[in-house]
Amino acid sequence: MSSNQELFSRARKLMPGGVNSPVRAFKSVGGEPFFSVRAEGAFLWDAEGRRYIDYVGSWGPMILGHAHPAVIEAVLKTARDGLSFGTPNPLEVEMAEVLIDLVPALEMIRMVNSGTEATMSAIRLARGHTGRSRVVKFEGCYHGHGDTFLVKAGSGMLTLGVPTSPGVPAGLADLTLTLPFNDFDAADALFAAQGSEIAALILEPIIGNANLILPSPGFLAHLRALCSQHGVLLIFDEVMTGFRVAPAGAQQLYGIEPDLSTFGKIIGGGMPVGAYGGRRDLMEQIAPSGPIYQAGTLSGNPVAMAAGLATLAQLRAPDFYSRLQASTTRLCDGLQAAADAAGVAFSCNAVCGMFGLFFSDEPVHSYAAAMRSDGARFNRFFHGMLERGIYFAPSAYEAGFISAAHSDALIDTTIEAAREVFAGL
């Protein structure tokens, strides 16, 4: 079998950066990526046979752990009857019923093939419904690679957006307004100035793409009130948090009902999937019920639906989330104690099944604070842990994930390895 280095050398000749998604290239942390050939439970195996305790979990979907028997069985059973039909299938109806039953804010839902498709479609729906063009997003939140979302704030908090990628038209970026997360006053000022022009406010209710940043008490409720006051649709991007931090996601955890929600990751059980949904009066404006067009050849794919349904069924165990929370707390408390013992400036943000590691001596409640953390020290920590068979996200600005397969013993092994690495920092 080829080595990781040989595979990466071949891949760089064939694919941009040698990867099909940028963070996989290890460019942020340095070095070269490993190539996974197998996964089971909390473990990954690379092309050279090395085993890693995995805290990435395919970036969130593997809440049960890799290759869960019930999920694999459902996929194999469904695949034997065909991979795709191009017609409606019973499993997509069942998925819609399950999601609407789990999430009170959902009255109707549309399946798509990725989180990016879900967020792009939700924004189109909001613009079509309101007749307005502007969209508000937050620093540090990531909503896929749609043009509307690849925008950063201008020189002042209320200025127009600036494209962060070539290929994003300046005119489209001008329609995207960016706010600092957890800043009540900035949100008030923006809505007072331009509330009548805004179609939608979209955010990750818990940021997982600037490492992990939790909302300040009352912040989400404040945004809900502003949106209601100004006729703006509130969109929760729960592609990452949906069915991970609570049975109905962050909107259940914080008691906020958005107008539209987007989902992905867990609802596909590891298969490519996305979904958006919300109030019936909004969703009935989507074609063919209404004039706002959105379509997808493989949407509602039966194999993806089977994997997602099998995953969601396992989450209904009465103690599933309490056990996942306990594991998350065990890991973060252990890492913090190990860093403190070594005299390393470090903090860990955590919520059920997700965590963020910051090499910082200040609490991290904002994107600006996350950017002030010591990225170079994180990179040394990352490689030290990888050498010891522990795989964290290869970026200082990505959240980590725990699954039901991460036993106390594996978490303790991780903490012991971290003690060694912290001591060398």
Beta strands, then each sheet from edge to edge (+ up, - down):
strand 1: 36-40
strand 2: 43-46
strand 3: 51-54
strand 4: 108-112
strand 5: 134-138
strand 6: 151-152
strand 7: 162-163
strand 8: 176-179
strand 9: 198-203
strand 10: 233-237
strand 11: 260-264
strand 12: 274-278
strand 13: 347-351
strand 14: 354-358
strand 15: 390-391
strand 16: 400-401
sheet 1: 1+ 2- 3+ 15+
sheet 2: 4+ 12- 11+ 10+ 9+ 5+ 8+
sheet 3: 6+ 7-
sheet 4: 13+ 14- 16+
end
